[in-house]
Amino acid sequence: MADALVLIRLAAFLCGAVLFGAPLLARIGGVNPPGLRQLLRLTAFGAALAALATLPVQTGQMAGDPVAGLNPAILTKVVLGTLFGASVAVRLAATLGALGLAVWRPDPASASTSLMFLGATNLASLAFAGHGAANPGVLGALHTLADMVHLLAAGAWIGGLALLLLLLFGARATPEAETARQGLVRFAGIGSAAVAALIASGVVNLVFLAGISNLGRLGDGDWGRLLLTKLALFALMLMLAASNRLVLTPRLTSRLNRGLAEAPPLTALRWSVAVESLLGLGVLAIVASLGLHPPPAAGP
Ligand code: HEM
């Protein structure tokens, strides 16, 4: 059952990240690549399915009995009586709303603000399905808020990468290469803000879940080792993001400024963004499992 929950959490994080981050970059970057509508339909559907599956599987996990997760009376009590249950209902409403927009609106870019809002609501609500809602009281609320910021920053980065992949792999001619450059330049701004928010909210998460006294012993336990592996992937992603921003995008800009008829080569950028995205997927896979491992300590 734990393996099923890890897969469901991974689907929820990945689809949730794209459903928020892709419309965010489409809105701020003023770009609308072919394939965006299909991507939003797919991820809205995936996020709705993940929300639906979370309720019985996580209820069974919490009760220590998978059958309890199939009992309508227990599920009703969970939805009406717990923050976790209410958060699943909010996720379902937000993702079905986004799915409706992605299916019925011919041009999703025109609905990007509503999609961003629904995507953010879904993603932030995931904080109630993990350790983010583990602490009571005012401090607990601060932890949950920090976890919501963490999830939204993760979504802005990973979801933005998904849109960049559409822009870069869809570019065949110079005008499309110019649109990809525009998306890259605007993403750089989002990316910096996301990294700063991830580090700040990540440290808050770390202090709440590991405790300051345990920070030096993170490598002693499964939770700590998973987190250290995640931070190593994060460092690699930062290096690729820096080379995209400081080397590859300026190189593309100077080639486009030469006004050559032929589209400038995008191979290096395509590979770099693709590898950065795979590392991001690796980070999400780790946190899908991390949330089910007991952290070293509860509270600062
Ligand atoms: C690419 C960068 C990153 C991404 C995509 C990312 C994503 C996530 C996600 C989706 C969660 C799960 C939240 C939940 O279950 O409610 C999470 C949890 C966490 N993240 Fe990050 N994060 C990133 C960077 C960082 C950094 C830089 C730090 C530390 C400074 C950090 C520390 C944590 C901690 C401590 C948790 C809580 C784990 C738990 O619930 O047991 N993360 N992260």
Residues whose N, C-alpha, C, O or C-beta is under 5 A from the ligand:
A	BS01	HEM	F13 L126 A127 G130 H131 G132 D147 A154 L198 I199 G202 V203 N205 L206 F234 V283 V287 L290 G291
